[in-house]
Amino acid sequence: MKKASIIKFSILISIAAIFFYSFKYDSKSTNSNKPKKVIFIIGDGMGLAQISGVMSIFDGRKSFERFPVIGLMKTHSSDNYITDSGAGATVFSIGEKTYNGAIGVDKNEKAKENLFEKLKKKNWATGVVVTSSITHATPACFYAHAASRSSAEDIAEFLLQGNCDIAVGGGMQYFTNRKDKRNLFAELQAKGFVTTSDTTSNFIPQNSSKYIYTLAADGMKKILQGRGDFLKQASLNAIQNLSKNKNGYMLMIEGSQIDWGGHENNYEYMKTELLDLNDVINAVLDEAQKRDDLLVVVTSDHETGGLALNADTKDKKKFIGNYSTKGHSGIMVPVFAFGPGANEFAGVYENTEIFFKFKKLLNLK
């Protein structure tokens, strides 16, 4: 074969290889097959301004740029244009708009079957990993039903029902320092759970399919206070243990304190918590890229602080983060998706649609 022909042949082979691997990547990251595993990541209070500002000055691997599918979600609750985390997470779990402060109940305070309860009918494993208390509004909406998010002790009791196999975060006081003097850890152990209430360390790895870890009396420490990579390590450990269930699993991971930094109008607090979540998302996406059955969805329940990125008059290449409120705002929040069924999450839609997209993809009744 002549040299020119060899070169042309090599070029054709190279182009074919590029198209093959591009198609392989795209099909894995967006294919329409039904997922057998779901990791749902919520950056509480994380809006476009938070992501834009933090990622613009971050030199590391930007997880949000790895998603092939992006959507926008409307966040209002049934009684308020500005949602709270109770209504904002309940809607993901039951598919109905509800009032601010609700946990797994509709606007009439009626309990509705949630995603975890539906998945348990299919014998899937379920779990939550958070940096708040595990009884806090967002995680509670996936396994509990309460008229008020402030009923933390009542919410903790729902873990005895077994619809959530793994729960890691803070909240020890709601299990062992209760008004009714019950020791829920003892009751959980009687039901086969491994429990830990070690508030001196961030995480103790456990090889078990059922465990409840409360590693702080209430919320976990801030990253700025030395929490380290707890959220990533706890999430990876949960994935490893949930994966033992051959039917499938759903894990909800929350970067809870992005919201708390917003409420304090503390940009540095928010930034460090968002960067922590960025590490978690990268680790999850690394896992998803190895498989073709894992759907990863990242979003927020609402934006917190009304953050604006304003011009820095002293350095036009920089910005100053200014907050307009210590509460939440009503702007749409982004939705990122990767894996089988990811294309379902493109577009602009109400937050109720998150539930129905999961219901469709997971064949839930």
C-alpha positions in Angstrom: 0.0 0.0 0.0 1.3 3.4 -0.9 2.3 5.9 1.8 -0.5 8.3 0.9 -3.1 5.6 1.0 -1.8 4.4 4.4 -2.1 8.0 5.7 -5.7 8.4 4.3 -6.6 5.0 5.8 -5.2 6.0 9.2 -7.1 9.3 9.1 -10.4 7.5 8.3 -9.8 5.0 11.1 -9.1 7.9 13.6 -12.2 9.7 12.5 -14.3 6.6 12.9 -12.8 6.0 16.3 -13.7 9.5 17.4 -17.3 9.2 16.2 -17.5 5.8 17.9 -16.3 7.0 21.3 -18.3 10.2 21.1 -21.4 8.2 20.4 -20.5 5.8 23.1 -20.1 8.6 25.6 -23.2 10.4 24.5 -25.4 7.3 24.6 -24.2 6.5 28.1 -24.8 10.0 29.3 -28.2 10.6 27.7 -29.6 7.3 26.5 -33.3 6.5 26.8 -32.9 3.2 28.6 -34.5 2.9 32.0 -32.2 3.4 35.0 -31.8 0.7 37.6 -30.0 3.1 40.0 -30.7 6.8 40.8 -28.6 9.3 42.6 -30.5 12.5 43.2 -28.4 15.4 44.4 -29.9 18.6 45.9 -27.9 21.7 46.5 -30.2 23.4 48.9 -30.4 27.1 48.1 -28.2 26.7 45.0 -29.2 28.9 42.1 -27.5 29.9 38.9 -25.8 32.9 40.6 -24.2 30.6 43.2 -23.0 28.2 40.6 -21.9 30.9 38.2 -19.9 32.9 40.8 -18.2 30.0 42.5 -17.3 28.1 39.3 -16.0 31.2 37.6 -13.1 31.4 40.0 -12.5 27.7 40.5 -9.6 26.1 38.7 -10.5 22.5 39.5 -12.8 20.0 37.7 -16.2 21.7 37.3 -18.8 19.0 37.8 -21.6 21.1 36.3 -19.9 21.3 33.0 -19.9 17.5 32.7 -23.7 17.2 32.3 -25.0 16.8 28.7 -28.6 17.7 29.7 -29.7 20.8 31.5 -33.2 22.1 32.3 -34.8 24.9 34.3 -37.3 24.4 37.1 -40.0 26.7 38.6 -40.1 26.5 42.4 -43.2 28.1 43.9 -45.2 26.3 46.5 -49.0 26.0 46.8 -49.4 28.9 49.2 -46.4 31.1 48.3 -44.4 32.3 45.3 -41.3 31.8 47.5 -41.1 28.2 48.6 -39.3 26.8 51.6 -37.3 23.5 51.7 -40.3 21.5 53.1 -42.6 22.3 50.2 -39.6 22.4 47.8 -38.5 18.8 48.6 -42.0 17.4 49.3 -42.9 18.2 45.7 -40.0 16.0 44.4 -41.1 13.2 46.6 -44.9 13.2 46.1 -45.4 15.2 42.9 -47.9 17.7 44.4 -47.5 21.4 45.3 -47.9 21.9 49.0 -47.7 24.6 51.6 -44.4 25.9 53.1 -43.3 23.8 56.1 -45.0 20.6 54.9 -43.2 17.2 55.0 -44.5 14.6 52.7 -48.1 15.8 52.9 -50.4 17.6 50.4 -51.8 21.1 50.9 -54.6 19.6 53.0 -52.0 17.9 55.3 -52.9 14.5 53.9 -49.9 12.0 53.7 -49.1 11.0 50.2 -47.1 7.9 49.2 -43.6 9.2 48.5 -40.9 7.9 46.1 -39.1 5.8 48.7 -42.3 4.1 49.7 -43.1 3.4 46.1 -39.6 2.0 45.5 -39.8 -0.2 48.5 -42.7 -2.0 46.8 -40.2 -2.9 44.1 -37.7 -4.0 46.8 -35.3 -1.2 46.0 -32.8 0.1 48.5 -33.0 3.8 49.6 -30.9 6.3 51.4 -30.2 9.9 52.3 -26.8 11.5 53.0 -26.8 15.2 54.2 -24.9 17.8 56.1 -27.9 18.9 58.0 -29.8 16.8 60.5 -31.2 13.7 58.9 -34.6 14.9 60.2 -34.3 18.3 58.5 -36.8 19.4 55.8 -35.2 18.0 52.7 -34.2 14.5 53.7 -37.3 14.1 55.8 -39.6 14.6 52.7 -38.2 11.4 51.2 -39.2 9.1 54.1 -41.6 10.9 56.5 -45.0 12.6 56.6 -45.6 15.5 59.0 -47.7 18.6 59.0 -44.8 20.7 60.2 -41.1 20.5 59.4 -40.4 21.5 63.0 -41.7 18.1 64.3 -38.2 16.6 64.2 -38.8 14.0 66.9 -41.9 12.7 65.1 -40.0 12.7 61.8 -37.2 10.6 63.3 -39.8 7.9 64.2 -40.6 7.3 60.5 -37.1 5.7 60.1 -38.5 2.8 62.1 -40.8 2.0 59.2 -37.9 0.9 57.1 -38.6 2.9 54.0 -35.1 4.5 54.2 -32.2 2.0 54.6 -29.4 4.4 55.0 -29.4 7.9 56.6 -26.3 9.8 57.4 -25.9 13.3 58.8 -26.6 15.1 62.0 -29.6 15.0 64.4 -28.5 12.7 67.2 -30.6 14.6 69.8 -33.9 13.6 68.0 -33.1 10.0 68.6 -31.6 9.8 72.1 -32.4 13.1 73.9 -36.1 13.1 73.3 -39.0 14.5 75.2 -40.7 11.1 75.4 -37.4 9.5 76.7 -37.5 6.9 74.0 -34.1 5.7 72.6 -34.8 5.3 68.9 -31.4 3.9 68.3 -32.2 0.9 70.4 -35.5 0.5 68.6 -33.7 0.8 65.2 -31.1 -1.8 66.2 -34.0 -4.2 67.1 -35.1 -3.8 63.5 -31.7 -4.7 62.1 -30.1 -1.2 61.7 -26.6 -0.4 62.6 -26.5 2.9 64.4 -23.8 5.4 65.3 -24.1 8.6 67.4 -20.4 9.5 67.5 -20.3 13.3 67.5 -16.5 13.4 67.7 -15.8 12.2 64.2 -17.2 12.9 60.8 -17.8 9.4 59.5 -17.2 5.8 60.5 -17.3 3.4 57.5 -19.7 0.6 57.9 -20.3 -2.5 55.7 -24.0 -2.8 56.2 -27.1 -2.4 54.0 -29.0 -0.7 56.8 -27.6 2.0 59.0 -28.5 5.3 60.6 -25.6 7.6 61.5 -26.0 10.8 63.4 -22.6 12.5 63.7 -23.7 15.7 65.3 -26.4 16.7 67.8 -28.2 18.7 65.1 -26.5 20.0 61.9 -23.0 19.0 60.8 -20.0 21.3 61.1 -19.3 23.7 58.3 -16.5 23.1 55.9 -15.0 26.2 57.4 -15.0 24.5 60.8 -13.2 21.4 59.5 -15.9 19.0 58.3 -13.5 17.8 55.6 -14.8 15.5 52.9 -17.5 13.9 55.0 -20.2 14.3 52.4 -18.2 12.7 49.6 -17.0 9.8 51.7 -20.4 9.2 53.3 -22.0 9.3 49.8 -19.5 6.8 48.3 -20.0 4.5 51.3 -23.7 4.7 50.9 -23.5 3.9 47.2 -21.3 0.9 47.9 -23.7 -0.5 50.4 -26.9 0.3 48.5 -25.4 -1.3 45.4 -25.7 -4.7 47.2 -29.4 -4.6 46.4 -29.6 -6.2 42.9 -33.1 -4.7 42.3 -31.8 -1.2 42.3 -31.4 1.8 44.6 -32.2 5.5 45.0 -29.9 7.8 47.0 -30.6 11.4 47.8 -27.6 13.5 48.6 -28.0 17.0 49.9 -25.5 19.9 50.1 -27.6 21.3 52.9 -25.5 24.2 54.1 -25.2 26.0 50.7 -28.6 27.3 51.9 -27.4 28.2 55.4 -24.6 30.3 53.9 -27.2 32.1 51.8 -29.4 32.8 54.8 -26.4 34.4 56.6 -25.5 36.4 53.4 -22.1 34.8 53.9 -20.6 34.3 50.5 -17.5 32.4 51.8 -19.7 30.0 53.7 -21.8 29.4 50.7 -18.8 29.1 48.4 -17.0 26.4 50.4 -20.2 24.4 50.8 -20.8 24.5 47.0 -17.3 23.5 46.3 -17.7 20.5 48.6 -20.9 19.5 46.7 -18.9 20.0 43.4 -16.4 17.3 44.7 -19.3 15.0 45.6 -20.9 15.4 42.1 -17.6 14.7 40.4 -17.2 11.5 42.4 -20.7 10.4 41.6 -20.3 11.2 37.9 -17.0 9.2 37.9 -19.1 6.2 39.1 -21.8 6.8 36.6 -19.4 6.9 33.7 -18.4 3.3 34.5 -22.0 2.1 34.1 -25.0 2.3 31.8 -27.7 1.9 34.4 -27.1 4.9 36.8 -29.1 8.1 36.4 -27.6 11.2 38.1 -29.8 14.3 38.6 -28.7 17.5 40.3 -30.9 20.4 41.2 -32.0 22.7 44.0 -35.2 23.2 45.9 -34.9 27.0 45.6 -32.4 29.8 45.5 -31.4 31.4 48.8 -30.3 35.0 49.3 -31.2 36.6 46.1 -27.6 36.6 45.1 -26.3 39.0 42.4 -22.9 39.1 40.9 -22.1 42.8 40.6 -19.2 44.6 39.1 -16.1 45.1 41.2 -15.2 48.7 40.5 -11.7 48.2 41.7 -11.0 45.2 39.4 -13.3 44.8 36.3 -12.2 41.2 35.9 -13.8 40.3 39.3 -17.2 40.5 40.8 -18.8 41.2 44.2 -21.5 38.9 45.5 -24.4 41.0 46.8 -27.5 39.5 48.5 -30.9 41.1 48.3 -32.6 39.0 51.1 -31.8 36.7 54.0 -34.6 34.4 52.8 -35.3 32.5 49.6 -36.0 33.9 46.2 -38.5 32.7 43.6 -36.2 32.5 40.5 -36.0 29.3 38.5 -33.2 26.8 39.4 -31.2 24.6 37.1 -31.5 20.9 36.7 -28.6 18.8 35.5 -28.9 15.1 34.3 -26.5 12.4 33.2 -27.2 8.7 32.4 -30.1 6.6 31.2 -33.2 8.8 30.9 -31.3 12.1 31.3 -33.1 13.6 28.3 -36.3 13.6 30.3 -34.9 16.5 32.3 -34.4 19.0 29.5 -36.7 22.0 29.1 -38.5 24.4 31.4 -41.1 22.9 33.8 -42.7 23.0 37.3 -40.9 21.3 40.2 -43.7 18.7 40.3 -42.3 17.3 37.0 -39.2 15.9 38.8 -41.4 13.4 40.6 -43.3 12.4 37.4 -40.1 12.0 35.5 -38.7 9.6 38.1 -42.0 7.8 38.3 -42.0 7.3 34.5 -38.3 6.2 34.3 -38.6 3.8 37.3 -41.9 2.4 36.3 -43.6 3.3 39.5 -47.3 3.1 40.2 
